[in-house]
Amino acid sequence: MDNHLIAHRESILNNGFTILEDVYTPEEVESILAIIEAVDPSNPTFRKTDDLFAIRQFLKEVPQTVPLIFNNNLKTLISSLFGEGYFAVKSIYFDKPELSNWFVAWHQDLTIVVDQKKDIAGYGPWTVKHNQFGVQPPLGILQDNFTIRIHLDDAGPDNGALKVISRSHLKGIYRPEIIDWQVETEMLCPVAAGGVMIMRPLLLHASNRTTNNQKRRVVHIEFSRADLPDGIDWAERIG
């Protein structure tokens, strides 16, 4: 592994995130967007409001994008930074329109999406959202999972770029209401179109409203290598 990727792997380990530019060419970004724009938005897994257009189970619902999303650059990053055995377990496409006032408060990503609800030791609490079963798994699964956010537009300080609290992924379950701002410092994570942000789900993160009337289109994909206990399985598994 070259020094460039070693630095990114160390950043994920120590800080909980890293940013890589130019994982996708402008042509690849345009091809992904063209496929998305051609889909039927009336599908029940799609959510469309004035503030947000979202496609849940994106890779399953829009499979034409899979070869473009998993280009050689992304596959090399995954194997180099995390090793083998990982597969996608959740994918969402977000389009926050130019006039959206959508913002996201500080949180960790504590749930996984599975195919059914069942009483299993170490799994809970449970939620049901958009007809999908979400559950908080054992901490070890969350510590081993990672998320890749593929940016199809520039995301900067005026356009809803993520804010994170570096190293918060090392503190286990860290409730937003007990954040000690005498100790913690938020960091802004701008990413240009075609770049990706890779992060651990336990990293505290948030985003502000847009103020520059620009689009914020992102493909969010979560990865795991965990085998779930008998009785439940991943609701979405690709790879």
C-alpha positions, -999 to 999 in steps of 0.1 A, spaced: 0 0 0 14 34 -9 19 62 16 -12 80 4 -35 52 13 -17 45 45 -24 80 56 -61 76 49 -62 43 67 -46 59 97 -71 88 96 -100 64 96 -85 45 126 -75 76 146 -100 103 136 -130 82 124 -131 95 89 -111 105 58 -118 123 25 -106 113 -9 -110 134 -40 -115 123 -76 -127 88 -70 -151 94 -98 -146 114 -130 -170 141 -140 -182 118 -167 -190 90 -142 -208 115 -120 -229 126 -149 -237 90 -159 -249 82 -124 -271 113 -122 -286 105 -157 -296 71 -145 -312 85 -113 -330 112 -132 -346 86 -155 -362 65 -126 -399 66 -117 -401 86 -85 -435 71 -76 -419 39 -64 -429 33 -27 -392 32 -15 -387 67 -29 -395 97 -7 -401 130 -25 -410 163 -8 -401 200 -13 -371 195 10 -358 160 1 -358 133 -25 -345 101 -11 -342 65 -26 -339 38 1 -323 5 -9 -308 25 -37 -285 -1 -51 -314 -26 -53 -339 -1 -67 -315 14 -93 -292 -15 -101 -280 2 -133 -258 24 -111 -239 -5 -94 -212 -9 -121 -206 28 -120 -207 31 -82 -183 2 -77 -157 14 -102 -120 3 -99 -111 32 -77 -138 24 -51 -131 -13 -51 -94 -6 -46 -101 18 -18 -123 -7 1 -98 -36 -2 -68 -14 6 -83 4 36 -104 -24 51 -94 -57 36 -117 -84 22 -150 -97 32 -171 -65 34 -204 -61 16 -229 -33 12 -258 -35 37 -276 -2 33 -277 23 5 -296 56 3 -296 83 -24 -302 118 -10 -311 148 -31 -315 179 -9 -328 206 -34 -315 241 -38 -342 257 -16 -342 229 10 -338 240 46 -330 205 57 -305 201 84 -293 171 105 -286 173 143 -256 157 160 -259 119 160 -242 86 156 -255 60 131 -265 33 157 -289 11 137 -287 -15 110 -315 -25 87 -327 -62 88 -354 -83 72 -376 -89 103 -380 -82 140 -370 -109 164 -361 -110 201 -324 -116 201 -300 -110 230 -278 -79 224 -300 -65 196 -323 -36 205 -340 -12 206 -360 -17 175 -376 8 151 -397 6 120 -392 33 94 -406 33 59 -415 -4 64 -379 -13 72 -368 -29 105 -340 -11 122 -322 -24 153 -291 -14 173 -267 -43 171 -239 -52 195 -212 -25 197 -186 -46 180 -206 -46 148 -209 -8 147 -172 -5 155 -163 -27 125 -187 -12 100 -179 18 78 -198 42 55 -189 57 22 -206 89 11 -202 95 -26 -207 132 -35 -224 140 -68 -222 177 -61 -197 200 -43 -205 201 -6 -189 231 11 -195 253 42 -226 269 26 -240 238 12 -246 212 39 -212 196 42 -209 173 71 -196 184 104 -179 158 126 -163 155 160 -130 139 154 -122 107 174 -157 105 189 -160 70 173 -136 58 200 -160 67 228 -186 40 222 -222 52 225 -218 90 228 -251 107 233 -254 142 217 -269 157 248 -238 150 268 -212 164 243 -187 183 263 -179 213 241 -152 224 265 -133 193 252 -147 186 217 -143 207 185 -164 203 154 -147 200 121 -162 208 87 -157 182 59 -160 198 25 -160 173 -4 -159 181 -41 -182 164 -66 -166 130 -75 -150 127 -41 -159 104 -12 -160 107 25 -154 75 44 -164 74 81 -172 51 110 -208 50 120 -200 58 156 -184 92 146 -207 120 158 -218 140 127 -243 167 117 -250 191 88 -263 226 84 -289 240 62 -278 252 27 -274 289 23 -261 291 -13 -291 275 -31 -270 247 -46 -279 210 -49 -265 184 -24 -268 150 -40 -251 121 -22 -251 83 -24 -247 69 12 -235 33 14 -229 13 46 -206 -17 47 -203 -47 71 -187 -81 72 -208 -93 101 -228 -125 101 -261 -118 119 -276 -144 143 -301 -170 132 -335 -155 127 -325 -122 111 -306 -112 80 -295 -80 63 -325 -63 45 -302 -52 18 -270 -71 10 -249 -65 -21 -214 -80 -28 
